[in-house]
Amino acid sequence: MIGVLVFPDFQLLDAAGPISVFEIAGRFAGAASSIRVLAEVPGPVRSSSGVELLARGLRSAGAISTLIVAGGEGVRVAARSAKALAFVRASAKRGVRIASVCSGAYIMAEAGLLDGRRATTHWQRTRHFLSAYPKVKLEPDRIFVRDGDIWSSAGISAGIDLALALVAEDFGEEIARQTARQLVLYHRRSGGQSQFSSLLELKAPTGRFGPLLSWAREHLDASLTVEHLAERAGMSSRHFTRAFIAETGTTPSKAVERLRIEVARQQVQSSGEAIERVAEVTGFRDPERMRRAFIRAFGQPPQSLRRAARAG
């Protein structure tokens, strides 16, 4: 049985996305779909869009095996609710698999479930989350993260990716693939959430590290290690990495890779230069390394992007 925890001003898709995934997966698996929407106060719960879901009280959770915690505008108030936090803690103690969508990670963190664990949340909340919960091993560029029976996902639609992964664990990869096809979704979305975030539109970076990233973009063939970048920024490597993540929502190494990927993609699609030469001038050095980076970011290798660009 799946429980979905909501609260006033929750994000509707945080709840509706996973609910739809489990509904359809249940059909393909031939299992009765049992999903309960739960809230501290039973009855209609208004989302931030104004649309309401009818929720049962926390005592009606019954024998849920998975609890999905929604996020949304009202999460900060919900994360201060002693009753909600006690319910989440008690569920984890009983061995229930706990998953958060987007800023629902705040509720899990306040409940103490993320201390010392790997987790993620929406990229826009990275800076605040890092300062508020320093014991959490935040991985800001992941679509979703699993650490034992504790799962967390990035912003809003990433809850669907997380739900598909939960379905794969419960019913197998084939059911997850069928569910994704039915929903017209990727079974496994490639890349991290930085590819969807405006903070990493690095062609014209702004903010504290804008000049550094502009310089890096012009020197992609250099050894752009964390130590090298930290030295140029006049900071220790450790302090630089933490400050960079807080500012941009990703690690320095992933930001450099993203810069290299973007420049390499442009050259692959708009020029006839050999793939090996593109890899060299953009700092990948090894064409195979560039190929793997392209697959992570775009879901296909450089040759496929070139063929598609020429066909277009």
C-alpha positions as CSV (number, residue, x, y, z in Angstrom):
1,M,0.0,0.0,0.0
2,I,1.3,3.5,-0.9
3,G,0.7,6.5,1.3
4,V,1.1,10.0,0.0
5,L,1.5,12.7,2.6
6,V,0.2,16.1,1.7
7,F,-0.4,19.4,3.5
8,P,-2.0,22.8,2.7
9,D,-0.3,24.4,-0.3
10,F,1.4,21.2,-1.4
11,Q,2.5,21.0,-5.1
12,L,-0.2,19.0,-6.9
13,L,2.2,17.2,-9.3
14,D,4.3,16.0,-6.4
15,A,1.4,13.9,-5.3
16,A,-0.5,13.3,-8.6
17,G,2.6,12.2,-10.6
18,P,3.6,9.3,-8.3
19,I,-0.1,8.4,-7.8
20,S,-0.5,8.0,-11.6
21,V,2.6,5.9,-11.9
22,F,1.5,3.5,-9.2
23,E,-2.0,3.3,-10.6
24,I,-0.8,2.3,-14.0
25,A,1.9,0.0,-12.7
26,G,-0.7,-1.8,-10.7
27,R,-2.7,-2.5,-13.8
28,F,0.2,-4.0,-15.7
29,A,1.4,-6.0,-12.6
30,G,-2.1,-7.4,-12.1
31,A,-2.1,-6.1,-8.5
32,A,-4.8,-4.1,-6.9
33,S,-3.8,-0.5,-6.7
34,S,-4.0,0.7,-3.1
35,I,-3.1,4.3,-2.7
36,R,-4.0,6.5,0.2
37,V,-3.7,10.3,0.4
38,L,-2.8,11.3,4.0
39,A,-2.8,14.5,5.9
40,E,-2.6,15.8,9.4
41,V,-6.2,17.1,9.2
42,P,-8.4,14.7,7.2
43,G,-10.7,16.0,4.5
44,P,-10.1,18.3,1.5
45,V,-6.5,19.5,1.3
46,R,-5.9,22.5,-0.9
47,S,-2.8,22.4,-3.2
48,S,-1.0,25.6,-4.2
49,S,-2.9,25.5,-7.5
50,G,-6.2,25.6,-5.6
51,V,-7.1,22.1,-6.6
52,E,-8.0,19.9,-3.6
53,L,-7.3,16.3,-2.8
54,L,-9.4,14.3,-0.3
55,A,-7.1,13.0,2.4
56,R,-7.5,10.6,5.2
57,G,-6.1,11.2,8.6
58,L,-2.6,9.9,9.7
59,R,-4.2,7.2,11.8
60,S,-5.8,5.8,8.6
61,A,-2.3,5.0,7.1
62,G,-2.8,1.4,8.0
63,A,-0.1,-1.0,6.8
64,I,1.5,1.2,4.1
65,S,4.7,-0.1,2.7
66,T,5.8,3.1,1.1
67,L,5.3,6.7,2.2
68,I,5.8,9.5,-0.4
69,V,6.1,13.0,1.1
70,A,5.1,15.8,-1.2
71,G,6.7,19.2,-1.4
72,G,5.4,22.6,-2.3
73,E,4.9,26.2,-1.1
74,G,3.5,25.0,2.3
75,V,6.4,22.7,3.1
76,R,8.1,25.0,5.7
77,V,5.0,25.1,7.8
78,A,4.5,21.4,7.4
79,A,8.1,20.8,8.4
80,R,7.3,22.4,11.8
81,S,4.4,20.2,12.5
82,A,5.2,17.9,15.4
83,K,2.4,15.5,14.5
84,A,3.5,15.2,10.9
85,L,7.2,14.7,11.9
86,A,6.3,12.1,14.5
87,F,4.3,10.2,11.9
88,V,7.2,10.2,9.4
89,R,9.6,9.1,12.1
90,A,7.3,6.3,13.3
91,S,6.7,5.1,9.7
92,A,10.5,4.9,9.2
93,K,10.9,3.0,12.5
94,R,8.4,0.4,11.3
95,G,10.5,-0.2,8.2
96,V,8.3,1.7,5.8
97,R,10.1,2.9,2.7
98,I,10.1,6.7,2.8
99,A,10.5,8.9,-0.3
100,S,10.3,12.7,-0.7
101,V,9.4,14.6,-3.9
102,C,11.1,18.0,-4.4
103,S,11.0,20.1,-1.2
104,G,9.4,17.3,0.7
105,A,13.0,16.6,1.6
106,Y,12.6,19.3,4.2
107,I,10.1,17.3,6.1
108,M,12.4,14.2,6.0
109,A,15.4,16.3,7.2
110,E,13.4,17.9,10.0
111,A,12.3,14.4,11.1
112,G,16.0,13.5,11.3
113,L,15.8,10.8,8.6
114,L,18.4,12.4,6.3
115,D,21.3,12.9,8.8
116,G,24.4,11.3,7.5
117,R,22.5,10.1,4.4
118,R,22.7,11.0,0.7
119,A,19.7,13.0,-0.6
120,T,18.6,15.6,-3.1
121,T,15.9,18.3,-3.5
122,H,14.9,21.0,-6.0
123,W,18.0,22.9,-7.3
124,Q,16.5,26.2,-6.3
125,R,16.6,25.2,-2.7
126,T,20.2,23.9,-2.6
127,R,21.7,26.9,-0.9
128,H,19.1,27.1,1.9
129,F,19.0,23.3,2.3
130,L,22.8,23.0,2.7
131,S,22.9,25.7,5.4
132,A,19.8,24.4,7.2
133,Y,20.9,20.7,7.2
134,P,24.7,20.4,7.2
135,K,24.5,16.8,8.3
136,V,22.8,15.8,5.0
137,K,25.0,14.6,2.2
138,L,23.2,16.6,-0.4
139,E,23.7,15.6,-4.1
140,P,22.1,18.6,-5.9
141,D,22.5,17.4,-9.5
142,R,20.7,14.1,-9.2
143,I,17.2,13.4,-10.5
144,F,16.6,11.1,-7.5
145,V,18.8,9.5,-4.8
146,R,18.4,6.3,-2.9
147,D,20.1,5.7,0.4
148,G,18.8,2.4,1.8
149,D,15.1,2.7,2.4
150,I,15.2,6.5,2.2
151,W,14.6,8.0,-1.3
152,S,14.5,11.6,-2.4
153,S,13.9,13.3,-5.7
154,A,14.6,16.7,-7.4
155,G,12.1,19.2,-8.5
156,I,8.4,18.4,-9.0
157,S,8.4,16.2,-12.2
158,A,11.3,14.2,-10.8
159,G,8.9,12.6,-8.5
160,I,7.7,10.6,-11.5
161,D,11.2,9.4,-12.2
162,L,11.5,8.4,-8.5
163,A,8.1,6.6,-8.6
164,L,9.2,4.6,-11.7
165,A,12.3,3.5,-9.9
166,L,10.2,2.4,-6.9
167,V,7.9,0.5,-9.4
168,A,11.0,-1.2,-10.8
169,E,12.0,-2.3,-7.4
170,D,8.5,-3.6,-6.5
171,F,7.4,-5.1,-9.8
172,G,10.5,-5.4,-12.0
173,E,12.0,-3.4,-14.8
174,E,9.6,-4.6,-17.5
175,I,6.6,-3.3,-15.6
176,A,8.4,0.0,-15.1
177,R,9.1,0.2,-18.8
178,Q,5.5,-0.6,-19.7
179,T,4.3,2.1,-17.2
180,A,6.7,4.7,-18.7
181,R,5.5,3.9,-22.2
182,Q,1.8,4.2,-21.1
183,L,2.6,7.6,-19.6
184,V,4.7,8.6,-22.7
185,L,7.7,9.1,-20.5
186,Y,11.4,8.2,-20.5
187,H,11.9,5.0,-18.5
188,R,15.2,6.4,-17.3
189,R,15.8,10.1,-17.8
190,S,19.4,10.8,-18.6
191,G,21.5,13.5,-17.0
192,G,21.0,15.4,-13.8
193,Q,18.6,18.2,-12.9
194,S,21.2,20.9,-13.8
195,Q,20.4,20.4,-17.5
196,F,17.0,21.8,-16.7
197,S,18.0,24.6,-14.3
198,S,18.4,28.2,-15.3
199,L,21.3,28.5,-12.9
200,L,23.4,26.4,-15.2
201,E,22.8,28.3,-18.4
202,L,26.5,28.8,-18.4
203,K,26.9,30.6,-21.7
204,A,26.5,33.9,-19.8
205,P,27.0,33.0,-16.2
206,T,26.2,35.5,-13.5
207,G,26.6,35.6,-9.7
208,R,29.7,35.1,-7.5
209,F,31.4,32.6,-9.8
210,G,30.3,34.1,-13.1
211,P,33.8,35.5,-14.0
212,L,35.4,32.2,-13.1
213,L,33.0,30.2,-15.2
214,S,33.5,32.6,-18.1
215,W,37.2,32.1,-17.9
216,A,36.8,28.3,-17.7
217,R,34.7,28.4,-20.8
218,E,37.5,30.0,-22.7
219,H,40.1,27.5,-21.4
220,L,38.3,24.2,-21.7
221,D,41.4,22.5,-22.9
222,A,43.2,23.3,-19.6
223,S,43.2,21.1,-16.5
224,L,40.2,22.5,-14.8
225,T,40.4,20.5,-11.6
226,V,38.7,21.6,-8.4
227,E,42.1,22.6,-7.0
228,H,42.9,24.7,-10.1
229,L,39.6,26.5,-10.0
230,A,39.8,27.0,-6.2
231,E,43.2,28.5,-6.5
232,R,42.0,30.9,-9.2
233,A,39.1,31.9,-7.0
234,G,41.5,32.5,-4.1
235,M,39.8,29.9,-1.8
236,S,40.7,26.5,-0.3
237,S,39.4,23.5,-2.3
238,R,36.9,22.5,0.5
239,H,35.5,26.0,1.0
240,F,35.3,26.6,-2.8
241,T,33.4,23.4,-3.4
242,R,30.8,24.1,-0.7
243,A,30.4,27.7,-1.8
244,F,30.1,26.7,-5.5
245,I,27.4,24.2,-4.8
246,A,25.5,26.7,-2.7
247,E,25.7,29.3,-5.5
248,T,25.1,27.2,-8.6
249,G,23.3,24.0,-7.4
250,T,26.0,21.7,-8.7
251,T,29.6,20.7,-8.1
252,P,32.5,22.4,-9.8
253,S,33.4,19.2,-11.8
254,K,29.9,18.8,-13.1
255,A,29.7,22.5,-14.1
256,V,33.0,22.1,-16.0
257,E,31.7,19.0,-17.7
258,R,28.5,20.9,-18.6
259,L,30.5,23.7,-20.2
260,R,32.5,21.2,-22.1
261,I,29.4,19.3,-23.3
262,E,27.7,22.5,-24.5
263,V,30.7,23.7,-26.5
264,A,31.4,20.2,-27.8
265,R,27.7,19.8,-28.8
266,Q,27.9,23.1,-30.8
267,Q,31.0,22.0,-32.6
268,V,29.6,18.5,-33.3
269,Q,26.4,19.8,-34.7
270,S,27.7,22.8,-36.7
271,S,31.1,21.8,-37.9
272,G,32.7,18.9,-39.8
273,E,35.6,18.5,-37.3
274,A,36.5,15.0,-36.4
275,I,35.0,13.8,-33.1
276,E,38.5,13.1,-31.8
277,R,39.5,16.7,-32.5
278,V,36.4,18.1,-30.8
279,A,37.1,15.9,-27.7
280,E,40.7,17.3,-27.6
281,V,39.9,21.0,-27.9
282,T,37.0,20.9,-25.4
283,G,39.1,19.2,-22.7
284,F,37.6,15.7,-22.9
285,R,40.9,14.4,-24.4
286,D,39.5,10.9,-24.9
287,P,36.6,10.6,-27.4
288,E,35.1,7.7,-25.3
289,R,35.0,10.0,-22.3
290,M,33.1,12.6,-24.4
291,R,30.8,9.9,-25.7
292,R,29.8,8.9,-22.2
293,A,29.3,12.5,-21.1
294,F,27.0,13.0,-24.1
295,I,24.9,10.0,-23.3
296,R,24.5,11.2,-19.7
297,A,23.4,14.6,-20.8
298,F,21.5,14.0,-24.0
299,G,20.8,10.3,-24.0
300,Q,22.7,9.8,-27.3
301,P,26.4,9.9,-28.5
302,P,28.0,12.7,-30.5
303,Q,27.6,10.9,-33.8
304,S,23.9,10.6,-33.4
305,L,23.5,14.4,-32.6
306,R,25.6,15.2,-35.7
307,R,23.5,12.9,-37.9
308,A,20.3,14.5,-36.6
309,A,21.6,18.0,-37.1
310,R,22.6,17.2,-40.7
311,A,19.2,15.5,-41.4
312,G,17.5,18.6,-40.0
